[in-house]
Amino acid sequence: MLADPVAVEVADGHPLGGRSAMGLSAFYYALVLLVCGMLGANVIHSQVDNALGYLHTDFGPFRRRTPVRHTSRVRTLGISTALMLGLSVVMGSLVEATTVGLLDMDASHLGLLWLYSVGTIAVVGVSGLALLAAFGTPGMLVSTIVFIAMAVPSSGATVPLEALPGFFRTLSEFEPLRQLTGGLRSLLYFDAQAEAGLARAWASMGLALAGALAFGFGATRLYDRRGLHRIPQPAEDGPDGPRTPAAAPAGQDPATPAPAGV
C-alpha cells in the first residue's frame, strides 16, 4: 500500500454501445436528416413548378409540359410547404427504419427519435423552400452554403468547438447542424435529457421554422403586391368581354397603325 497507495480505475461516464460509430452516430444521423430536408425541398419545388407549367418534364426521350396555371407566389409556397410537411413524415420514418432497423444503430427512445427526425426534415425543408421562393434558382446555392458549407465545420461533432477558429465558433451559435447534433446526442447517449442539448435543439428548430415562414411568405407577398409574377398574366378582360385587337380597315396592314382621326 505504501508503494502504490492510489488505485486508479478509468471508466466511461456514459458508456456508448458498440454500434454508435465511437460517438459519431449522432453527427452522421443529423447530417442525413439535413440532406433529406434539402433534397425534399428541391424535389417539391421542381415538381410543383412542373404541375403549374413553369417547367417541363423529361421522360427519357420524351418531353411533357403542362399548360401554365397562373397562381400567386404565396399560394405556390403554401402548397409546397404542405407537401413538405407530408414528405417529412415519410422521409423521417424511412431514415429511422433504415438506421435503427436495418443497420442496427444503437438507439433508445425510438418514439422521440422519430418525432425529432420528422421535425428536423420539415424545418430544413421549409427553410429551403423559403430560400427558393425568395431567390429562385440561386436559392439552391444559398441553401448549400447555409446548411452544408458553413454548418459542417461549425458543428463541433468531429472537432471540439474550443479547437475551432473564432469564426466557426461564432457560426456554431446559430448554424443548424450543431443544434441538431446536440439534440441527437441527448437522444442517443444521454437518455433524452433536456439539459444535454435536447431543449436547445427543439427551441432552435422552433425559431428556425418561424423565421423561415416569415421570410418566405413575406418575400412572396411582397412580390405579388408589386406584380412581379413569374410569368406575365394575360391582359384583363374589359367591361364588354375579352379584349381583342380592333379590325384594321380594308386594304390596310394590321401591323400598320391607323392614321390620325380614323
C-alpha positions as CSV (number, residue, x, y, z in Angstrom):
1,M,0.0,0.0,0.0
2,L,2.9,2.4,0.7
3,A,4.5,1.7,-2.7
4,D,1.2,2.2,-4.6
5,P,-1.3,3.8,-2.3
6,V,-3.7,5.0,-5.0
7,A,-5.6,2.7,-7.3
8,V,-6.9,4.5,-10.5
9,E,-9.8,3.0,-12.4
10,V,-10.8,4.6,-15.7
11,A,-14.5,4.2,-16.7
12,D,-16.8,5.9,-19.2
13,G,-19.3,8.3,-17.5
14,H,-21.8,7.4,-20.2
15,P,-20.8,4.2,-21.9
16,L,-21.6,4.0,-25.6
17,G,-22.8,1.0,-27.4
18,G,-20.8,-0.9,-29.9
19,R,-22.9,0.4,-32.8
20,S,-22.6,4.1,-32.1
21,A,-19.7,4.9,-34.5
22,M,-17.5,5.8,-31.5
23,G,-19.8,8.7,-30.6
24,L,-20.2,10.0,-34.2
25,S,-23.6,8.3,-34.9
26,A,-25.4,11.5,-33.8
27,F,-23.4,13.6,-36.2
28,Y,-24.0,11.2,-39.1
29,Y,-27.7,10.9,-38.3
30,A,-28.1,14.7,-38.1
31,L,-26.3,15.1,-41.5
32,V,-28.6,12.6,-43.1
33,L,-31.6,14.5,-41.8
34,L,-30.2,17.7,-43.1
35,V,-29.6,16.4,-46.5
36,C,-33.1,14.8,-46.7
37,G,-34.6,18.2,-45.9
38,M,-32.6,19.9,-48.6
39,L,-33.3,17.2,-51.2
40,G,-37.0,17.2,-50.3
41,A,-37.3,21.0,-50.8
42,N,-35.6,20.8,-54.2
43,V,-37.8,17.9,-55.4
44,I,-41.0,19.5,-54.2
45,H,-40.1,22.9,-55.7
46,S,-39.4,21.4,-59.1
47,Q,-42.5,19.1,-59.1
48,V,-44.8,22.0,-58.2
49,D,-43.3,24.1,-61.0
50,N,-43.9,21.1,-63.4
51,A,-47.5,20.8,-62.3
52,L,-48.1,24.6,-62.7
53,G,-46.5,24.5,-66.2
54,Y,-43.4,26.6,-65.3
55,L,-41.0,23.8,-66.1
56,H,-41.2,20.8,-68.5
57,T,-40.8,17.2,-67.5
58,D,-38.5,14.8,-69.4
59,F,-39.3,11.1,-69.5
60,G,-36.4,9.6,-71.4
61,P,-36.5,10.9,-74.9
62,F,-40.0,12.5,-74.4
63,R,-40.7,15.9,-73.0
64,R,-44.0,17.0,-71.5
65,R,-45.1,20.4,-70.4
66,T,-48.5,21.2,-68.9
67,P,-50.3,24.4,-69.7
68,V,-49.3,27.3,-67.5
69,R,-51.6,27.8,-64.5
70,H,-51.3,31.3,-63.2
71,T,-51.3,31.5,-59.4
72,S,-49.8,33.7,-56.8
73,R,-46.3,33.1,-55.3
74,V,-47.9,32.9,-51.8
75,R,-50.2,30.2,-52.8
76,T,-47.4,28.3,-54.5
77,L,-45.3,28.4,-51.4
78,G,-48.2,27.4,-49.3
79,I,-48.8,24.3,-51.4
80,S,-45.1,23.4,-51.4
81,T,-44.9,23.8,-47.6
82,A,-47.9,21.5,-47.1
83,L,-46.3,18.9,-49.4
84,M,-43.0,19.2,-47.5
85,L,-44.7,18.5,-44.2
86,G,-46.2,15.4,-45.6
87,L,-43.0,14.2,-47.2
88,S,-41.0,14.8,-44.0
89,V,-43.2,12.1,-42.2
90,V,-42.3,9.6,-44.9
91,M,-38.6,10.5,-45.1
92,G,-38.2,10.6,-41.3
93,S,-39.8,7.2,-40.9
94,L,-37.5,5.7,-43.7
95,V,-34.4,7.2,-42.1
96,E,-35.1,5.8,-38.7
97,A,-36.2,2.4,-40.1
98,T,-33.1,2.1,-42.1
99,T,-30.6,3.2,-39.5
100,V,-32.1,1.5,-36.5
101,G,-33.9,-1.4,-38.0
102,L,-31.6,-2.3,-41.0
103,L,-28.2,-1.1,-39.9
104,D,-28.8,-1.8,-36.2
105,M,-27.6,1.6,-34.9
106,D,-27.7,1.9,-31.1
107,A,-30.7,4.0,-30.2
108,S,-33.3,4.4,-27.5
109,H,-36.4,6.5,-27.1
110,L,-37.5,5.5,-30.6
111,G,-40.7,7.5,-30.5
112,L,-38.9,10.7,-29.6
113,L,-36.3,9.9,-32.2
114,W,-38.9,9.6,-34.9
115,L,-40.6,12.8,-33.9
116,Y,-37.2,14.6,-33.8
117,S,-36.3,13.2,-37.3
118,V,-39.6,14.3,-38.8
119,G,-39.4,17.7,-37.2
120,T,-35.8,18.2,-38.4
121,I,-36.6,17.3,-42.0
122,A,-39.7,19.5,-42.0
123,V,-37.8,22.6,-40.7
124,V,-34.9,22.2,-43.0
125,G,-37.2,21.6,-46.0
126,V,-39.5,24.5,-45.3
127,S,-36.4,26.7,-44.8
128,G,-35.1,25.5,-48.2
129,L,-38.4,26.2,-49.9
130,A,-38.4,29.7,-48.4
131,L,-35.0,30.4,-49.9
132,L,-36.0,29.0,-53.3
133,A,-39.2,31.1,-53.3
134,A,-37.3,34.3,-52.4
135,F,-34.2,33.9,-54.5
136,G,-35.3,31.5,-57.2
137,T,-32.6,29.1,-58.6
138,P,-29.8,30.8,-56.6
139,G,-31.7,29.7,-53.5
140,M,-30.2,26.2,-54.0
141,L,-26.7,27.6,-53.7
142,V,-27.7,29.7,-50.6
143,S,-29.2,26.5,-49.0
144,T,-26.0,24.6,-49.7
145,I,-23.9,27.3,-48.1
146,V,-26.1,27.7,-45.1
147,F,-26.9,24.0,-44.4
148,I,-23.6,22.4,-45.5
149,A,-20.6,24.6,-46.2
150,M,-20.9,26.7,-43.0
151,A,-22.7,24.1,-40.9
152,V,-20.4,21.1,-41.0
153,P,-17.2,22.9,-39.9
154,S,-19.1,24.6,-37.1
155,S,-21.0,21.6,-35.8
156,G,-18.4,20.7,-33.2
157,A,-19.1,17.0,-33.9
158,T,-15.7,15.9,-35.2
159,V,-13.5,18.7,-33.7
160,P,-14.4,20.3,-30.4
161,L,-15.6,23.9,-30.6
162,E,-12.8,25.0,-28.4
163,A,-10.3,23.9,-31.0
164,L,-12.0,25.8,-33.9
165,P,-11.2,29.3,-35.1
166,G,-13.3,32.1,-33.7
167,F,-15.2,32.5,-37.0
168,F,-16.6,28.9,-36.7
169,R,-17.3,29.2,-33.0
170,T,-19.4,32.2,-33.8
171,L,-21.3,30.3,-36.6
172,S,-21.9,27.5,-34.2
173,E,-24.2,29.7,-32.1
174,F,-26.9,29.6,-34.8
175,E,-25.8,27.2,-37.5
176,P,-28.4,24.3,-37.6
177,L,-26.1,21.3,-37.6
178,R,-24.6,22.0,-34.2
179,Q,-28.0,22.3,-32.6
180,L,-29.3,19.2,-34.4
181,T,-26.3,17.1,-33.4
182,G,-26.6,18.2,-29.7
183,G,-30.2,17.1,-29.7
184,L,-29.4,13.7,-31.1
185,R,-26.6,13.2,-28.7
186,S,-29.1,13.7,-25.9
187,L,-31.5,11.2,-27.5
188,L,-28.8,8.6,-28.3
189,Y,-26.3,8.9,-25.5
190,F,-27.8,10.8,-22.5
191,D,-31.3,9.3,-22.0
192,A,-33.1,12.2,-23.8
193,Q,-32.3,14.7,-21.0
194,A,-33.4,18.2,-21.9
195,E,-30.3,19.7,-20.3
196,A,-28.0,17.6,-22.5
197,G,-28.9,19.6,-25.7
198,L,-32.4,18.4,-26.5
199,A,-34.2,21.5,-25.2
200,R,-31.8,23.8,-27.1
201,A,-32.4,21.8,-30.3
202,W,-36.2,22.0,-30.1
203,A,-36.0,25.7,-29.3
204,S,-33.7,26.3,-32.3
205,M,-36.0,24.3,-34.6
206,G,-39.0,26.4,-33.5
207,L,-37.2,29.6,-34.1
208,A,-35.9,28.5,-37.5
209,L,-39.4,27.4,-38.6
210,A,-40.9,30.7,-37.6
211,G,-38.2,32.7,-39.2
212,A,-38.4,30.6,-42.4
213,L,-42.2,31.0,-42.7
214,A,-42.0,34.8,-42.0
215,F,-39.2,35.3,-44.5
216,G,-40.7,33.1,-47.3
217,F,-44.2,34.3,-47.1
218,G,-43.1,37.9,-46.5
219,A,-40.9,37.9,-49.7
220,T,-43.6,36.2,-51.8
221,R,-46.3,38.5,-50.6
222,L,-44.1,41.5,-51.5
223,Y,-43.5,40.1,-55.0
224,D,-47.2,39.5,-55.5
225,R,-48.2,43.0,-54.4
226,R,-45.7,44.6,-56.8
227,G,-47.0,42.5,-59.7
228,L,-43.7,40.5,-60.1
229,H,-45.3,37.4,-61.5
230,R,-43.2,34.5,-62.6
231,I,-44.9,34.5,-66.0
232,P,-46.8,37.7,-67.1
233,Q,-50.6,37.1,-66.9
234,P,-52.8,37.8,-69.9
235,A,-54.5,41.2,-70.1
236,E,-57.6,41.5,-68.1
237,D,-60.9,41.4,-69.8
238,G,-62.7,44.7,-70.5
239,P,-66.3,45.5,-69.5
240,D,-67.6,44.3,-72.8
241,G,-65.8,40.9,-72.8
242,P,-62.3,39.8,-73.7
243,R,-60.1,42.5,-75.2
244,T,-59.3,41.7,-78.9
245,P,-57.4,43.8,-81.4
246,A,-59.6,46.1,-83.4
247,A,-60.1,45.1,-87.0
248,A,-57.9,47.0,-89.5
249,P,-59.7,48.9,-92.4
250,A,-59.8,47.1,-95.7
251,G,-56.5,47.1,-97.6
252,Q,-54.5,48.2,-94.5
253,D,-51.8,46.1,-92.9
254,P,-52.9,45.2,-89.3
255,A,-49.4,45.9,-88.1
256,T,-49.5,49.4,-89.5
257,P,-51.0,52.0,-87.2
258,A,-54.1,53.7,-88.4
259,P,-53.8,57.4,-89.4
260,A,-54.8,60.1,-87.0
261,G,-58.5,60.6,-86.8
262,V,-59.5,57.1,-88.0
